[in-house]
Amino acid sequence: MNLRSVLLAFAVVCCMGASPVGQTSGKVVKIRAAEPVYKLKSGSTVEAAVVIDIEPGYHINSNRPAESFLIPTALKLQPLKGLTVARVVYPKAKLQKFSFSEKPMSVYEGRVLLKFTARALPSIADVIPVVKGKLTVQACNDQQCLRPQTIDVEIPFEVTK
């Protein structure tokens, strides 16, 4: 292999690292709890939510994508002793046509709110439990999709008697 071939291979590898092909969805999708702390009394419930912010120019598939091979947006919340969480409620998706798809796709863009209800059981102690969750997403733009990624999120609660 001559020097020219080595330099060309090096340039290709460097460019790939800077291109969207090397990016993961977590670079353009951010998630956080909608409130700094959700306060509730033992035996009561509270409506809680997480916020997903998607960079302009990108979208993520909804929780019910139009095609079975697409990766759906999914938030999985880990159960905690003394604090239960109801199923996640996803917002209505936007049906949008893209150049790479023959039919409209079910997507989210911009800011998305995923809601759920948390209930503190009467037996829970005065603690500040943190519900941990994992958001699976695949971000795409009009030309390509980034690698799917699972992003961690923490939702803090303050429970009093």
CORPECOR-V408329 format. One record per backbone hydrogen bond with DSSP energy under -0.5 kcal/mol. CO is the residue of the C=O (numbers start at 1). NH is the residue of the N-H. Records with the same first field share a line. If there is no record, write none. Layout:
# CORPECOR-V408329
CO: NH ; NH
This chain:
# CORPECOR-V408329
2: 6
3: 7
4: 8
5: 9
6: 10
7: 11
8: 12
9: 13
10: 14
11: 15
12: 16
13: 17
14: 18
15: 19
16: 19 ; 22
19: 22
20: 23
23: 147
24: 27
25: 28 ; 29
28: 55
30: 53
32: 51
37: 39
38: 158
40: 160
41: 44
44: 120
46: 48 ; 118
48: 116
49: 34
50: 114
51: 32 ; 53
52: 54 ; 112
53: 30
55: 58
59: 140
60: 108
62: 73
67: 70
70: 72
74: 76 ; 136
75: 77
76: 134
80: 83
82: 121
83: 80
84: 119
88: 90
89: 115
94: 96 ; 107
96: 105
98: 101
105: 96 ; 107
106: 62
107: 94
108: 60
110: 54
112: 52 ; 114
113: 115
114: 50
115: 89
116: 48
117: 86
118: 46
119: 84 ; 121
120: 43
121: 124
125: 127
127: 129 ; 159
129: 131 ; 157
130: 132
131: 155
132: 78
133: 153
134: 76 ; 136
135: 137 ; 151
136: 74
137: 149
138: 61
139: 146
140: 59
144: 141
147: 25
149: 137 ; 151
151: 135
153: 133
154: 156
155: 131
156: 38
158: 40
160: 42
